[in-house]
Amino acid sequence: MEVELTVDGKRIEINHFVQDILGSTVLGAAATLHGVDKDCKELLVKVKQ
């Protein structure tokens, strides 16, 4: 699993452990939603505050 984190246009380096945690959490949450294939190849989340 490869996870990229970008904050205000700047790419933030994250280690494999953090990639696994973030990726598994987001994929797990998305997989419970109607219409989301559990075997999706890519998922993009954009958060603005």
N, C-alpha and C positions, 0 to 999 in steps of 0.2 A: 504494500500500500504506500502510495506517495501522497503526501499532504503538503501544500504550500500555504504559507500565511503571509498576507500583504496588509500592512497598516498604513493608511494615508499614502498609498503609492510606493511604499518602501517594503521590499521583501525582507521578511524576518526569518533568519535561519532557526530551524527547530530540529532537535535530534530525533532519532527513530522512535524512542519511547514516547515522546510527545506526539509525534505523527500518528502512532498507533492509537493513543488515547483519543486524540481529536477525531481521527478518521472513524474509529469504531463507534464513538458516541454519535457523531453526525449521521453516519450510515444507519446505525441502529434506530435512531429517531425517525429518519426519513422512510425507512423500510416499513414502518407501521402505518404510513399514510396511504390512503386509497389511490391507486394508480401508479404507485412507485414500484418498479421491478426490483426485487431483492438482489438480482444479479446485474444491476446497472454498472456501467463502466466508468462513469464520471458523474460527479455531483458538485454543483457550485452553489455556495451560500454567500450572500453579500449582506453585511450588517452595517446600517448607518445609524448614527445617534445624533 
